[in-house]
Every structure is written in structure tokens, then in C-alpha cells.
Amino acid sequence: MATREEALKALAGIKDAGSGKSLLELGWISQFRLQQERAVFQLSLPGFAQTQRDRIATEAREKLEQLEGISEVQIELATAPQTPAIGAAGHGQLQPKQAIPGVSQVIAVSSGKGGVGKSTVAVNLACALAKQGLRVGLLDADIYGPNAPTMLGVRDQTPGVQGEGETQRLTPIASCGLVMVSMGLLIKADQAVVWRGPMLNGIIRQFLYQVDWGNLDFLVVDLPPGTGDAQLSLAQAVPIAGVVVVTTPQQVALQDARRGLEMFRQMGITILGIVENMSWFIPPDQPERKYPIFGSGGGSNLAAAAQVPLLAQIPLELPVQQGGDQGRPITIANPESAAAMAFIDLAAQVQQLCVPKQP
């Protein structure tokens, strides 16, 4: 049976492609232990090194499984250290988070999977905050599927652009009492965005820091579904007051929501709570009836298991869909509806949870 020292010596041969330093030296591989025939260790890659993950995992398995008595390798993904390891100077160091000038609070709206109404929640949350007299911006960070321009009725508008390169500035579009930017305002309606991580990171940083947001109480960020580059880019770039996780009651959505929630926890970001969307269907001719067509209790169960608040249960109503397609969010078009009132209550809770803590 190979010893721990022999296994660590094998792992020492795995190098960071950028600096050429050993991952052990950089502190990216840690907590190594042998459990009978299984080798287990934590892999903590900073954002700039995430593209190396598959290569590193493959090399680690190959090296360890060549040693006597090791037949299985278990790799635990962990949060990257917030400061570079000693000796890592000169290669992609993690930069301190940079606040957006004039923006008081950044709120992320996320979901584990697509199709749960995350963008509908983000747009109506932003509109409901604006209805409270707050200064609100909406950043549509769903680069591959930007829907906010359609939902806010500005699909045919284009942001003003001044300058070039790193000095370029964008003027956000005003609509429904807020200002917004989106990739959907910069491309044709049927144009696909086919980008890898670095380009995605670049446009998100541009939307954060090269837009004339002015003075905002809240910037709501509509993230793409899943746990990918956009989430990492946002979390590593800017201080986030908290994230709202959107799900539907059905089991498949809840499974993915748990993964998304855990991702933000690993990155040290506050989970404001859960929003259960499409909780029940309200027929337009029978507003007193409720039909839980996607199941029931899922959002509350997830919130209880994660020990976070269930912020809202949003009913499924025809005006929600109609307002989104017509560019008039239900919070504005039909403020007396059950869904609109749920969004308004959600906005009040988010505002309360994000009150700056007194020193």
C-alpha cells in the first residue's frame, strides 16, 4: 500500500499551466487522506484557473491510481482561497472585489435550471422595488438567453455608446421606472451568442463597470440558469448583498435549486431566501380557485432544509405571461393581481433584508 508521502509526491508533479508552480505549493490541493483503497483530497481552484479543472482531475487520477493499493480517487471541490498562496505572485491573482460607483446594493436572482421563471421574477422584483420609490437598475447577465428587453418593452432600443475599449461607456435604457442593460440590446433578435468563459467574463464586467448606472439603491442582476462562468464572474467581481434563488414546486427544479444554493454558499454569498414560482394556477374566470399543477410544498421544504426564508410563492396567472410578452410586467400592468401583490411583498422583504448593518 502506498504511503501518504508517496501520494503527495505524485501530486506534486501537477503544475499550474500559467505559473508552472505545483498545485500543492499554491495550496490548490489540500486535505489529502487515504481511506483504505481510496485517495481523497480537496481541489480549490481560483476563478482564473477553473478552465484547468478537468485536466487537473485527470492527471491526479492517473498519478494516484498508478500507486500500489489505490484503486479510487475522490476529488472534493472546495471554495478557492480569497488571497493568493505564497509564491503565486505574477499569475492571475484574485483581485479584491470592486464596488460599482453609485450603486448601494447588488442583488442577484438565480436558478438551478431554466424554465422556472427566473427572469420574470428578476424583472418584476426590479419593477416592484422601483414602485417603492427606490432607484433601481437591472443587469441582464443571461448572456445566452437575454429576455429582459422583451419583458420591459425595449427590444428595439439600443444603449448609447461612447468611447472604445476599456474607456467605453454605455448608457442604460430607461423603462418601467428603472434603467437596464442586456446583451439582447446589442445583438439581432435571432443572433446566437457562442462564447467561451473569458468573453463571458468580459461582457459581464463591462455591464458592471462600464455602464453609466448613476446613483442606484439596488442593482438587480438576472443571472443565467445553472452554476457556471457568469455566476463565478459576478461573485468574484463585485460585493453582493445577497441572492434570491428561484424554483418551482416540482422535484426536478428543486434538485437543481439545491445545487445553485450550495454554490453561492461555497462562495460566501448570503442567501436572502427562496422564491417558489408557479406555485399554483389561478383560472382567469375563477380567481378564487387554486390548482397546484406543478405540485406543492417544494419551496417551503427547500427553504426549511437550507434554513433560509421562503420569501414568496408566486401564482401562475395568464396576465404574467401576457405582460412579459407585451413588455408590461404584471407588477405595473395589473398591480391588483395576486402575482403582482406577491412580487410587491417580495420587494419589501428584500429591501428589509438588505438594510445596511449598523457599525
C-alpha positions, 0 to 999 in steps of 0.5 A: 500500500502506498504511503501518504508521502508517496501520494503527495509526491505524485501530486506534486508533479501537477503544475499550474499551466500559467505559473508552472508552480505545483498545485500543492505549493499554491495550496490548490490541493489540500486535505489529502487522506487515504481511506483504505483503497481510496485517495481523497483530497480537496481541489480549490481552484481560483476563478482564473484557473477553473478552465484547468479543472478537468485536466487537473482531475485527470492527471491526479487520477492517473498519478494516484491510481498508478500507486500500489493499493489505490484503486479510487480517487475522490476529488472534493471541490472546495471554495478557492482561497480569497488571497493568493498562496505564497509564491503565486505572485505574477499569475492571475491573482484574485483581485479584491472585489470592486464596488460599482460607483453609485450603486448601494446594493447588488442583488442577484436572482438565480436558478438551478435550471431554466424554465422556472421563471427566473427572469420574470421574477428578476424583472418584476422584483426590479419593477416592484422595488422601483414602485417603492420609490427606490432607484433601481437598475437591472443587469441582464447577465443571461448572456445566452438567453437575454429576455429582459428587453422583451419583458420591459418593452425595449427590444428595439432600443439600443444603449448609447455608446461612447468611447472604445475599449476599456474607456467605453461607456454605455448608457442604460435604457430607461423603462418601467421606472428603472434603467437596464442593460442586456446583451439582447440590446446589442445583438439581432433578435435571432443572433446566437451568442457562442462564447467561451468563459473569458468573453463571458467574463468580459461582457459581464464586467463591462455591464458592471463597470462600464455602464453609466448606472448613476446613483442606484439603491439596488442593482438587480442582476438576472443571472443565467440558469445553472452554476457556471462562468457568469455566476463565478464572474459576478461573485468574484467581481463585485460585493453582493448583498445577497441572492434570491434563488428561484424554483418551482414546486416540482422535484426536478427544479428543486434538485437543481435549486439545491445545487445553485444554493450550495454554490453561492454558499461555497462562495460566501454569498448570503442567501436572502431566501427562496422564491417558489414560482408557479406555485399554483394556477389561478383560472382567469374566470375563477380567481378564487380557485387554486390548482397546484399543477406543478405540485406543492410544498417544494419551496417551503421544504427547500427553504426549511432544509437550507434554513433560509426564508421562503420569501414568496410563492408566486401564482401562475396567472395568464396576465404574467405571461401576457405582460412579459410578452407585451413588455408590461410586467404584471407588477405595473400592468395589473398591480391588483393581481395576486402575482403582482401583490406577491412580487410587491411583498417580495420587494419589501422583504428584500429591501428589509433584508438588505438594510445596511448593518449598523457599525 
